[in-house]
Amino acid sequence: MAERLVQKVQAPALPIPKAGPLKEYLDALNNILRLFFNLLSSGINSVFGEYGGRFIESPNAKLFSTVDQNASVINTAYALQFENTYLGEAISVTGTPKTRITPTHSGVYNFELSVELTSSSASSKEVSFWVRRSGVDIANTARMHVVAGSGGVDDFTYSFTIDIQAGQYIELMWATDDLNITVDYQAAASPRPAVPSTLVTVTFVSALPETLPTP
């Protein structure tokens, strides 16, 4: 059990009304206030008590694709597609095709990306991935990956945290110097389930900082 950093809240002891013309009214009022304070303290203690995080609902999403994705032109930016939603709490995917990951609320979000890559020729292929926010590439977010070997399968993973304001969206971009590379979906084959071509989980981390970072 983690150390308790917030003191347990107790409902206040309400005074007993003295005899008088308002005693009946004050008794009824005290009963209402007593019920309110008991419910309030119980709720607060549940959230800040042991395993209190289970009572908190925050934005989160798990998105994936079940189609192959290919580049038509080398060294050209394409947005990864996520047309399926497994979890989507205050986070949606928009666009045609569905590439724009759009939180409902402002905040700092963490992204965990996995991309299944398949090579269809022996030569080495350079694949780049990066983050684009509302149509603008974010500086210093690119990652380079090399895939080689005909029939080779490689799983690329990328984790990052970024600030997003309500109304903005995130696209996860990619480009390659060789068209013999596929962001590849693999159908289920016993004993394993299907392998999505792209998979991303998105979780809310915190509110935005007072001063936003410069991209």
C-alpha positions in Angstrom: 0.0 0.0 0.0 1.3 3.4 -1.0 2.0 6.1 1.6 -1.1 8.3 2.2 -0.3 11.9 1.3 -3.8 13.4 1.9 -5.3 13.4 5.3 -8.6 11.5 5.7 -11.6 13.8 5.7 -14.1 13.6 8.4 -17.6 15.1 8.4 -18.0 18.0 10.8 -19.9 17.5 14.1 -23.0 19.8 13.7 -24.2 21.6 16.8 -27.5 20.5 18.4 -30.1 23.2 18.2 -31.4 24.7 21.4 -35.0 24.6 22.2 -37.0 27.3 20.5 -39.3 28.1 17.7 -36.7 27.2 15.0 -35.6 23.9 16.6 -37.6 21.6 14.3 -36.4 23.5 11.3 -32.8 23.4 12.4 -33.0 19.7 13.2 -34.2 19.0 9.7 -31.5 21.2 8.2 -28.8 19.4 10.3 -30.0 16.0 9.1 -29.7 17.2 5.5 -26.2 18.7 6.1 -25.1 15.6 8.0 -26.1 13.4 5.0 -24.3 15.7 2.6 -21.1 15.9 4.6 -21.1 12.1 5.1 -21.5 11.5 1.3 -18.8 14.2 0.5 -16.2 12.8 3.0 -16.9 9.2 1.8 -16.3 10.2 -1.8 -13.1 12.1 -1.0 -11.7 9.3 1.1 -12.5 6.8 -1.6 -10.6 8.7 -4.2 -7.6 9.5 -2.0 -7.6 6.2 -0.2 -6.2 2.8 -1.2 -6.5 2.1 -4.9 -8.5 5.3 -5.3 -7.4 5.7 -8.9 -10.1 3.2 -9.9 -12.7 5.8 -9.2 -11.2 8.4 -11.6 -12.2 8.5 -15.2 -9.7 10.1 -17.6 -9.3 10.3 -21.4 -7.8 7.2 -23.0 -7.9 5.3 -26.3 -6.7 2.2 -28.0 -6.8 2.4 -31.8 -5.7 0.1 -34.5 -5.8 -0.8 -38.2 -6.7 -4.1 -40.0 -5.6 -3.0 -43.5 -2.3 -2.9 -45.3 -0.9 0.6 -45.7 1.6 1.4 -48.5 3.4 4.4 -49.8 2.7 5.3 -53.4 5.7 7.6 -53.8 9.1 7.4 -52.1 10.2 10.1 -49.6 6.6 11.4 -49.3 4.7 11.9 -46.1 1.7 9.7 -45.3 -0.5 9.6 -42.2 -0.9 6.2 -40.5 -4.5 5.0 -40.4 -6.4 3.8 -37.3 -9.9 2.9 -38.5 -10.8 0.7 -35.5 -11.4 1.8 -31.9 -11.2 -0.7 -29.1 -11.2 2.0 -26.3 -12.2 5.6 -26.9 -12.9 7.7 -23.8 -13.0 11.4 -24.8 -10.6 10.6 -27.7 -11.8 10.0 -31.3 -10.3 9.4 -34.7 -11.5 11.6 -37.6 -10.7 12.1 -41.2 -11.0 10.0 -44.4 -9.3 7.7 -44.0 -9.2 7.9 -40.2 -5.8 9.3 -39.3 -6.6 12.3 -37.0 -6.4 11.4 -33.3 -8.6 14.0 -31.6 -8.9 14.4 -27.8 -12.0 16.2 -26.5 -10.1 17.9 -23.7 -6.9 19.9 -23.6 -4.0 18.2 -21.8 -0.7 16.5 -22.0 -1.1 13.0 -23.6 1.2 10.0 -23.9 1.2 8.0 -27.1 2.5 4.4 -27.5 2.8 3.4 -31.2 3.4 0.0 -32.7 3.8 -0.5 -36.5 4.2 -3.9 -38.2 6.6 -3.6 -41.2 7.1 -6.2 -43.9 9.8 -6.1 -46.6 9.3 -7.6 -50.0 12.8 -7.2 -51.4 16.3 -7.9 -50.2 17.6 -4.3 -50.2 17.7 -2.2 -47.0 14.9 0.3 -46.7 14.8 3.4 -44.5 11.5 4.2 -42.9 10.9 7.4 -41.0 8.1 8.2 -38.5 7.2 11.5 -36.9 4.5 13.5 -35.1 2.3 16.1 -36.8 -0.2 18.3 -34.8 -3.0 19.9 -36.7 -1.1 19.9 -39.9 2.2 21.1 -38.5 5.2 18.7 -38.2 6.6 18.8 -34.6 10.4 19.5 -34.6 12.7 16.8 -33.3 10.0 14.0 -33.2 11.3 12.0 -36.2 12.6 8.4 -35.7 14.5 6.5 -38.4 14.2 2.7 -38.9 15.9 0.3 -41.3 14.3 -2.9 -42.6 16.2 -5.4 -44.7 15.6 -8.8 -46.2 12.9 -10.1 -48.5 9.9 -11.3 -46.4 11.4 -9.8 -43.3 8.9 -8.7 -40.6 9.9 -5.9 -38.1 7.9 -4.3 -35.4 8.6 -0.5 -34.9 7.6 1.0 -31.6 7.6 4.7 -30.6 6.6 6.4 -27.3 6.2 10.1 -26.8 4.4 12.7 -24.8 2.9 15.9 -26.3 0.7 18.8 -25.3 -2.7 19.1 -27.2 -5.3 21.8 -26.9 -9.0 21.1 -27.4 -9.8 21.2 -31.1 -6.3 20.1 -32.2 -5.5 16.6 -33.5 -2.4 14.4 -33.9 -1.4 12.5 -37.0 1.4 9.9 -36.9 3.3 10.3 -40.1 5.6 8.0 -42.1 7.7 7.9 -45.2 10.0 5.5 -46.9 12.8 5.5 -49.5 11.6 2.2 -51.0 8.2 1.1 -52.1 8.9 -2.5 -51.3 7.8 -2.0 -47.7 4.3 -2.4 -46.3 2.7 -1.4 -43.0 1.3 -4.9 -42.8 -1.8 -6.5 -41.4 -1.6 -10.2 -40.6 -4.8 -12.2 -40.3 -5.3 -14.6 -37.4 -3.4 -17.9 -37.7 -3.7 -20.5 -35.1 -2.6 -20.3 -32.3 -2.2 -16.5 -32.5 -4.8 -13.8 -33.0 -4.6 -11.2 -35.8 -1.7 -8.7 -35.9 -2.8 -5.1 -36.6 -0.8 -3.1 -39.1 -0.9 -0.1 -36.7 -1.7 0.1 -33.0 -1.6 3.1 -30.7 -2.7 3.7 -27.1 -3.3 7.2 -25.9 -3.5 8.2 -22.2 -4.1 11.5 -20.5 -1.1 12.5 -18.4 -1.9 16.0 -16.9 -3.3 19.4 -17.5 -1.5 21.7 -19.8 1.4 23.7 -18.3 0.9 27.4 -17.8 3.5 28.1 -20.5 3.2 25.9 -23.6 6.4 24.5 -25.1 7.6 25.8 -28.4 7.4 23.1 -31.1 
